[in-house]
Structures are given as structure tokens and as C-alpha cells.
Amino acid sequence: RKDVISVVASNLAFTALKADGTVVSWGDPLRGGNSQDVQKDLKGVKLIRPCNAAFAALRHDGLVVTWGDPERGGNSSPVQCRLHDVIDIQATKGAFAALRADGRVIAWGDSSCGGDSCTVNDELWAVSQICSSSKVFSAIRENGDVIIWGDGPGPMIMPGRCFQLGLKDVRQVVSCSEAFAALHSHGKVTTWSRMGKFQLSEPEDIEEIRASSGAFAAISSDGSLHAWGDPAAGGSLDVVTSLGPRTWTARLKRRRV
């Protein structure tokens, strides 16, 4: 097929976005491989997000169209009346969260993957950015506060505003599959997972952070490079010899809070 501008994948299906804003899906119908039931609504699409078993399409008019496993994000009908003026969508393994132009956030899908935000809805206002890991969402408010919600096996820090993690004055959040890294306005970094904060000697004077599936990399204001996380996912700079001596690496060690 011609005029395709992007392709995204669930576990067992693909969806392609064409230049004219239409969408083509194929693969396992139970994992989003059949979009025929919503095809008439898939027009003017500008962004498609996948989770493990469903897709969510954001249209230019701010409306959202979903298909795939109804239990894992493929059915947005319970929140459809609130899915308007949407400017971004993020996904965990089994849920979606949409950011509206008015700073409100709407979540749907598997509650064990962040599909139920009822415990933090009162705090999900004036949001400027949303981010996701495998089972947890985070939202940055305009004042720099970070709100988290989600679930999964094992203990987890309390949903809501992350005072216990020291997450104030945050200007960027990125995620790998199981952790987040927050960049504060003063250039420091806080790394945490659903288990709590990581005990790290985090770098300072950071300007930007990026994430792979299991690690983070950051650039300091002086141009030095830092990496931390799973070495197999790029969390170690030990094998890099051309970047000079100013590098920093660390293995993540959890400290519950």
C-alpha cells in the first residue's frame, strides 16, 4: 500500500496511518487487527497509539477512536463523552490515557494497567504532559507536580501527588518499561518505579533525558553523557570509548519509600 506515513504494532497486529488520515489494520482481530467496526470514524487521524491488544487513534478534531480487546483499551465507550479536545494519548500494556487541551486526563482500559484513574481524578487538572511505563501512568502538572496511578503485582507507592519521591518542579518525565525518570527545573534527575525511588547518585545539570526499553541516557549542560539502568539496554557506557572521560553509569538499586 502507498502513502503510508507510520506503522505501529500491538502484540499480534499492526495499524498503518496513511497520508490522507485514514487507517489500515491487520493481524489478530482480538489484538486490534480488525478495525472494520470503527472504519467510518477513522478519518482525519494524526496519531495512533498501541497497547498490547488494542489501538487508539487521535483525530485532528480532537476525538479518539479505539478498537481491539475491549478489556484492554479497545472499548472507550464508558469515557467517550469526555474524549474531546484531546491533544495526546499514551499507553501502558493494557490501558490508555488521553490529555485534553484543558489539562484534564481521561483513562480507560485494564485497571491493573492504569485504566482506572478514579483515585487521582481530583488531581488530574492543569496537566501539561502524560507519560507511561508498562503498568503505570504519570502526569506532570503545570506547577511541576507529578501525579501517578496504576497497579500490578507487588507493592507500589501510593497513587497521587509524589511528595514522598521529592517530585516537585518537574519539567520532563520519560519512561522505560518498568521505571520513570523525572528531570527537575534545576537540572537534577529522580528515577523511580512502581516499587519506589531508586537510590542513585543521579547526575546534575541535565538538559535532556531519553529512554530505551530498560535504561536512560541524559545530556548535561557541558555536553557530557550519562547512562543508567540495565546494561543490556544501554544503561552502561563502559563500552563507549569515543565520548571522553566525563561519563556516569549506575546500576539501579531500589529503595522503598
C-alpha positions as CSV (number, residue, x, y, z in Angstrom):
1,R,0.0,0.0,0.0
2,K,1.2,3.5,-0.8
3,D,1.2,6.8,1.1
4,V,1.7,5.2,4.5
5,I,3.4,7.6,6.9
6,S,3.6,5.5,10.1
7,V,3.1,1.9,11.3
8,V,2.5,0.9,15.0
9,A,2.1,-2.6,16.5
10,S,0.2,-4.3,19.3
11,N,1.4,-7.8,20.4
12,L,-0.2,-9.6,17.4
13,A,-1.4,-6.9,15.0
14,F,-0.4,-3.8,13.1
15,T,-2.0,-0.5,12.1
16,A,-0.8,1.8,9.4
17,L,-1.6,5.5,9.1
18,K,-1.9,6.9,5.6
19,A,-1.1,10.4,4.4
20,D,-4.8,11.1,3.9
21,G,-5.6,10.4,7.6
22,T,-7.2,7.0,7.0
23,V,-6.1,3.8,8.8
24,V,-5.5,0.2,7.8
25,S,-5.2,-2.6,10.4
26,W,-4.3,-6.3,10.0
27,G,-3.3,-9.2,12.2
28,D,-5.1,-10.9,15.1
29,P,-8.6,-9.4,15.3
30,L,-8.6,-9.9,19.1
31,R,-5.4,-7.7,19.3
32,G,-6.6,-4.9,17.1
33,G,-6.0,-6.4,13.7
34,N,-9.6,-5.6,12.5
35,S,-10.8,-2.0,12.6
36,Q,-13.8,-2.5,10.3
37,D,-16.3,-1.8,13.0
38,V,-14.9,1.7,13.5
39,Q,-13.6,2.3,10.0
40,K,-16.2,5.1,9.3
41,D,-14.8,7.0,12.2
42,L,-11.1,6.5,11.2
43,K,-10.7,9.7,9.2
44,G,-8.6,12.8,9.8
45,V,-6.3,10.7,12.0
46,K,-3.0,12.2,13.1
47,L,-1.7,9.9,15.7
48,I,-2.1,6.2,16.7
49,R,-1.0,4.6,20.0
50,P,-0.8,0.9,20.6
51,C,-1.1,-1.1,23.7
52,N,-0.6,-4.9,23.9
53,A,-4.1,-5.7,22.5
54,A,-5.7,-2.6,21.2
55,F,-5.2,0.7,19.3
56,A,-6.3,4.3,20.0
57,A,-6.4,6.8,17.1
58,L,-6.3,10.6,17.7
59,R,-8.1,12.7,15.1
60,H,-7.3,16.2,14.0
61,D,-10.6,17.3,15.5
62,G,-9.5,16.1,19.0
63,L,-11.8,13.0,19.0
64,V,-10.5,9.5,19.8
65,V,-11.3,6.2,18.1
66,T,-10.4,2.8,19.7
67,W,-10.5,-0.9,18.6
68,G,-9.2,-4.2,19.8
69,D,-9.6,-6.1,23.0
70,P,-12.4,-4.3,24.9
71,E,-11.0,-5.2,28.3
72,R,-7.6,-3.7,27.5
73,G,-8.3,-0.3,25.9
74,G,-10.2,-1.3,22.8
75,N,-13.5,-0.1,24.2
76,S,-13.6,3.6,25.1
77,S,-17.4,3.9,25.2
78,P,-17.6,4.4,29.0
79,V,-15.5,7.6,28.7
80,Q,-16.3,8.6,25.1
81,C,-18.3,11.6,26.1
82,R,-15.2,13.0,27.8
83,L,-12.8,12.2,25.0
84,H,-13.0,15.6,23.2
85,D,-10.3,18.2,22.5
86,V,-7.7,15.6,23.1
87,I,-4.1,16.6,22.3
88,D,-2.1,13.5,23.3
89,I,-2.6,9.8,24.1
90,Q,-0.2,7.5,26.0
91,A,-0.5,3.7,26.6
92,T,0.6,1.1,29.1
93,K,0.4,-2.6,28.4
94,G,-3.4,-2.7,28.7
95,A,-4.8,0.8,29.0
96,F,-4.7,4.3,27.5
97,A,-4.7,7.8,28.9
98,A,-5.7,10.9,26.9
99,L,-4.6,14.5,27.7
100,R,-7.2,17.2,26.8
101,A,-6.5,20.8,25.8
102,D,-8.0,21.9,29.1
103,G,-5.4,20.0,31.1
104,R,-7.7,17.2,32.1
105,V,-6.7,13.5,31.7
106,I,-9.1,10.6,30.8
107,A,-8.0,6.9,31.3
108,W,-9.6,3.7,30.2
109,G,-8.8,0.0,29.8
110,D,-7.4,-2.6,32.2
111,S,-7.5,-1.1,35.7
112,S,-4.4,-3.1,36.7
113,C,-2.5,-1.2,34.0
114,G,-3.7,2.3,34.8
115,G,-7.1,2.2,33.1
116,D,-8.9,3.5,36.2
117,S,-7.7,6.9,37.4
118,C,-10.6,7.4,39.9
119,T,-8.2,7.6,42.9
120,V,-6.4,10.6,41.4
121,N,-9.1,12.3,39.2
122,D,-9.3,15.2,41.6
123,E,-5.6,15.9,41.0
124,L,-5.6,15.4,37.2
125,W,-6.1,19.0,36.2
126,A,-3.8,21.6,34.7
127,V,-1.7,18.7,33.3
128,S,0.9,19.6,30.6
129,Q,2.4,16.1,29.9
130,I,1.5,12.5,30.4
131,C,3.9,9.5,30.3
132,S,3.6,5.7,30.7
133,S,5.6,2.7,31.7
134,S,4.3,-0.9,31.4
135,K,1.6,-0.6,34.0
136,V,1.8,2.9,35.5
137,F,0.9,6.4,34.1
138,S,2.4,9.7,35.3
139,A,1.2,13.2,34.6
140,I,3.1,16.5,35.0
141,R,1.0,19.4,36.1
142,E,1.8,23.0,35.0
143,N,3.2,23.7,38.5
144,G,5.7,20.9,38.2
145,D,3.9,18.4,40.5
146,V,3.8,14.7,39.3
147,I,0.7,12.5,39.6
148,I,0.9,8.8,39.2
149,W,-1.6,5.9,39.0
150,G,-1.7,2.3,38.0
151,D,-1.3,-1.1,39.6
152,G,0.3,-4.5,39.2
153,P,1.7,-7.4,41.3
154,G,3.7,-6.5,44.4
155,P,3.9,-3.3,46.5
156,M,3.5,0.1,44.9
157,I,3.9,3.7,46.1
158,M,0.6,5.4,46.8
159,P,-1.2,6.9,43.8
160,G,-1.4,10.6,43.7
161,R,1.0,13.5,44.1
162,C,4.5,12.2,44.6
163,F,5.6,14.3,47.5
164,Q,7.3,11.2,49.0
165,L,9.5,10.9,46.0
166,G,10.5,14.6,46.0
167,L,8.9,15.1,42.6
168,K,8.5,18.9,42.5
169,D,9.3,21.4,39.8
170,V,9.4,18.7,37.2
171,R,9.7,19.7,33.5
172,Q,10.2,16.4,31.8
173,V,9.3,12.7,32.5
174,V,10.4,9.8,30.4
175,S,9.8,6.1,30.9
176,C,11.3,2.7,30.1
177,S,9.3,-0.4,30.5
178,E,9.4,-0.5,34.3
179,A,10.7,2.9,35.5
180,F,10.4,6.6,35.1
181,A,13.0,9.4,35.2
182,A,11.9,12.9,36.0
183,L,14.0,16.0,35.1
184,H,13.6,18.9,37.5
185,S,13.8,22.5,36.6
186,H,17.1,22.8,38.4
187,G,18.7,20.1,36.3
188,K,18.6,17.2,38.8
189,V,17.0,13.8,38.0
190,T,14.8,11.5,40.1
191,T,14.4,7.9,39.0
192,W,11.6,5.7,40.3
193,S,9.5,2.6,39.6
194,R,6.2,1.4,40.9
195,M,8.2,-0.1,43.8
196,G,9.5,3.3,44.9
197,K,12.5,5.5,44.4
198,F,15.9,4.3,43.2
199,Q,18.9,5.0,45.4
200,L,21.2,6.6,42.9
201,S,23.8,9.3,42.7
202,E,21.9,10.9,39.9
203,P,23.6,13.4,37.6
204,E,23.1,17.1,37.8
205,D,22.9,20.0,35.3
206,I,20.9,17.7,33.0
207,E,19.2,19.3,29.9
208,E,17.5,16.3,28.3
209,I,16.7,12.6,29.0
210,R,15.9,9.8,26.7
211,A,14.8,6.2,27.4
212,S,15.3,2.8,25.9
213,S,13.2,-0.2,27.0
214,G,15.3,-0.7,30.1
215,A,17.6,2.3,30.6
216,F,18.0,6.0,30.5
217,A,20.5,8.4,28.9
218,A,20.9,12.1,29.6
219,I,23.0,15.0,28.4
220,S,24.4,17.6,30.8
221,S,24.8,21.3,30.1
222,D,28.5,20.8,29.5
223,G,27.8,18.2,26.8
224,S,28.8,15.1,28.9
225,L,26.7,12.0,28.5
226,H,25.2,9.9,31.3
227,A,23.5,6.5,31.3
228,W,21.9,4.3,33.9
229,G,19.7,1.2,34.1
230,D,20.0,-2.3,32.5
231,P,23.4,-2.5,30.8
232,A,21.9,-4.8,28.2
233,A,19.5,-1.9,27.3
234,G,22.2,0.8,27.1
235,G,22.4,1.6,30.8
236,S,26.2,1.4,30.8
237,L,28.8,3.5,29.0
238,D,31.6,1.1,29.8
239,V,31.9,0.0,26.2
240,V,32.0,3.6,24.8
241,T,35.4,4.9,24.2
242,S,34.8,7.9,22.0
243,L,32.8,10.1,24.4
244,G,35.7,11.2,26.6
245,P,36.1,10.6,30.4
246,R,33.1,12.6,31.6
247,T,30.5,9.8,31.7
248,W,28.4,8.3,34.5
249,T,26.9,4.9,34.9
250,A,24.9,3.2,37.7
251,R,23.0,0.1,38.4
252,L,19.5,0.7,39.7
253,K,19.1,-0.2,43.3
254,R,15.6,0.1,44.7
255,R,14.8,1.9,47.9
256,R,11.2,1.7,49.0
257,V,9.7,4.9,50.3
